[in-house]
Amino acid sequence: MNAPTRLATTLALSAAALGLSLASLPAVAQSGTFTLSSPDLANGTFADKFILNGFGCKGGNVSPALVWSNVPAGTKSLALQIHDPDAPTGAGFWHWTVYNIPPTTTALPQGAGNSPSTLPVPAWGGATDFLDTGATGVNGNYGGPCPPVGDKPHRYNFTLYALAVDDVQQAGGIPKTGTASLFSFVLNKGLGANMLGKASFTATYGR
């Protein structure tokens, strides 16, 4: 029996002796690896439904479903960012950002990124590199992949951050209109120990 299994067994027996269920124990006692995935991108690439409709691409621009598990104990909010590091900009390209996702949320359904009203309160869509282009409908919505024709398939990195703060904007002392790069700095460096963990996966797309 490995150490995690021994711990889980001990906790279960202790809980039973006290007349408690294992679910009533602190979240830290049931922790596992913080993971993020998408059932819509299970094959590692994007179907046309999730590709941008604009800039020469003719996809549906629907945001893919996302699911996660084992959010770290003490998490007060979650933040999501999607970045293409292969875009020929010198700094990559930001496709979708969502901040202040409630810590009890375990998924964003397909299409959640296509309207502010479909995000779980009090979450909000932040700035992306589609700002003021109209390609995503309104600023803050999901913008799908649309790499240049002939490029090697680009990587799209999905990252979910678990934070020990309720409001990342206030905690970071930055404006709500701040760029995705500014928020990324706050998430990865500025919050220090208040960034409790992050989960990520990569999907690719080329044309």
C-alpha positions in Angstrom: 0.0 0.0 0.0 1.5 3.3 -1.0 1.6 6.4 1.2 -1.4 8.3 -0.4 -3.5 5.1 -0.1 -2.4 4.6 3.6 -3.3 8.2 4.3 -6.7 7.9 2.6 -7.5 4.7 4.5 -6.4 6.2 7.9 -8.6 9.3 7.2 -11.6 7.2 6.3 -11.3 5.0 9.4 -10.8 8.1 11.6 -13.8 9.8 10.1 -16.0 6.7 10.6 -14.9 6.4 14.2 -16.1 10.0 14.7 -19.3 9.5 12.9 -18.2 11.7 10.0 -18.1 11.2 6.3 -14.8 11.6 4.4 -16.4 14.4 2.4 -16.7 16.4 5.6 -13.0 16.4 6.2 -10.9 19.5 5.1 -10.2 19.6 1.3 -6.5 19.4 1.9 -7.0 15.8 3.2 -8.5 14.8 -0.1 -6.2 16.6 -2.4 -4.7 15.2 -5.6 -3.1 16.5 -8.7 -4.7 19.7 -9.9 -5.7 19.0 -13.5 -7.3 20.8 -16.5 -8.6 19.2 -19.7 -11.2 19.6 -22.4 -13.5 16.9 -23.8 -13.8 19.0 -26.9 -10.0 18.9 -27.6 -9.4 15.3 -26.5 -7.6 14.6 -29.8 -5.2 17.4 -29.1 -6.4 19.8 -31.9 -9.4 22.0 -32.7 -12.4 21.1 -34.8 -13.8 23.9 -37.1 -16.4 24.6 -34.5 -13.8 26.2 -32.2 -11.8 28.1 -34.9 -12.1 31.9 -35.2 -14.6 33.3 -37.7 -12.6 36.2 -39.0 -9.1 37.2 -40.3 -9.4 34.7 -43.1 -10.7 31.8 -40.9 -14.3 30.5 -41.2 -14.9 28.6 -38.0 -17.7 28.7 -35.5 -15.6 30.5 -32.8 -17.3 28.5 -30.0 -15.3 28.2 -26.8 -14.5 24.6 -26.0 -15.7 23.0 -22.8 -13.1 22.9 -20.0 -13.1 20.7 -16.9 -10.8 20.6 -13.9 -10.4 18.7 -10.6 -8.5 18.8 -7.3 -8.4 22.5 -6.8 -5.9 23.3 -4.1 -7.2 23.8 -0.5 -7.5 27.5 0.3 -8.4 28.5 -3.2 -10.7 31.6 -3.3 -10.8 32.2 -7.0 -9.6 30.7 -10.3 -8.2 32.4 -13.4 -8.0 31.1 -16.9 -5.7 32.2 -19.8 -5.1 30.8 -23.3 -2.0 31.8 -25.1 -0.4 31.0 -28.5 3.4 31.3 -28.0 4.0 30.6 -31.7 2.2 33.6 -33.1 4.6 35.8 -35.2 4.3 38.8 -32.9 7.4 38.5 -30.8 5.2 38.1 -27.7 2.7 35.4 -28.8 -1.1 35.9 -28.9 -3.7 35.9 -26.1 -7.0 34.2 -27.1 -9.1 34.1 -24.0 -8.8 35.2 -20.4 -11.3 34.7 -17.5 -10.8 36.0 -14.0 -12.5 35.6 -10.6 -14.0 32.2 -11.4 -15.7 30.9 -8.2 -13.5 28.2 -6.5 -16.5 25.8 -6.3 -16.7 25.8 -10.1 -15.4 22.6 -11.7 -16.1 23.3 -15.4 -16.9 25.8 -18.1 -19.4 24.4 -20.6 -19.0 24.7 -24.3 -19.8 28.2 -25.4 -19.3 29.7 -22.0 -16.7 32.1 -23.5 -19.1 33.6 -26.1 -21.0 35.9 -23.9 -20.4 37.6 -20.5 -23.7 36.3 -19.3 -22.7 32.7 -19.6 -19.7 33.0 -17.2 -20.3 31.9 -13.6 -20.8 35.0 -11.4 -18.6 36.9 -10.5 -16.2 35.8 -13.3 -15.5 38.2 -16.1 -13.6 38.0 -19.4 -10.5 40.0 -19.5 -8.5 41.6 -22.4 -7.2 39.5 -25.2 -5.3 40.4 -28.4 -8.6 40.6 -30.3 -9.3 43.9 -28.4 -11.6 46.2 -30.3 -11.4 44.1 -33.5 -15.0 42.9 -33.2 -13.9 39.3 -34.1 -15.1 37.9 -30.8 -18.4 39.8 -30.7 -17.6 41.8 -27.6 -14.3 42.4 -25.8 -13.6 39.7 -23.2 -15.1 36.8 -25.3 -13.2 33.8 -26.5 -11.3 34.1 -29.8 -10.4 30.9 -31.5 -7.2 29.9 -33.3 -6.4 31.4 -36.7 -2.7 31.0 -37.4 -1.2 32.2 -40.7 -1.5 29.8 -43.6 1.6 27.7 -44.0 2.9 28.0 -40.5 3.7 24.9 -38.5 0.8 24.1 -36.2 0.7 26.6 -33.4 0.5 25.6 -29.8 -2.4 26.9 -27.6 -1.6 26.7 -24.0 -4.6 26.5 -21.6 -3.7 27.4 -18.0 -5.9 27.6 -14.9 -4.6 29.3 -11.8 -5.8 28.6 -8.3 -5.5 31.7 -6.2 -5.8 32.5 -2.5 -7.5 35.9 -3.3 -11.1 36.7 -4.1 -10.3 39.3 -6.7 -7.1 39.1 -8.7 -7.5 42.6 -10.1 -7.7 44.2 -6.6 -5.0 41.9 -5.2 -2.6 42.8 -8.0 -3.4 46.5 -7.9 -4.0 46.6 -11.6 -6.9 48.0 -13.7 -9.6 45.6 -15.0 -8.7 46.7 -18.5 -5.1 45.5 -18.0 -3.5 43.4 -20.8 -3.4 39.7 -20.6 0.4 39.9 -20.2 0.0 42.2 -17.2 -2.4 39.8 -15.5 -0.1 36.9 -16.4 2.7 38.7 -14.6 0.5 39.2 -11.5 -0.6 35.5 -11.6 2.9 34.1 -12.1 4.9 36.5 -10.0 3.0 39.4 -8.4 0.8 37.3 -6.1 3.7 35.3 -4.7 2.5 32.6 -2.4 -1.2 33.5 -3.1 -0.8 31.6 -6.4 -1.5 28.2 -4.9 -1.1 26.1 -8.1 -1.8 25.9 -11.8 -3.0 23.2 -14.2 -2.5 23.3 -17.9 -2.7 21.4 -21.2 -1.8 22.3 -24.8 -3.7 21.8 -28.1 -2.4 22.5 -31.6 -3.8 23.9 -34.8 -2.4 24.8 -38.2 -3.8 25.5 -41.7 
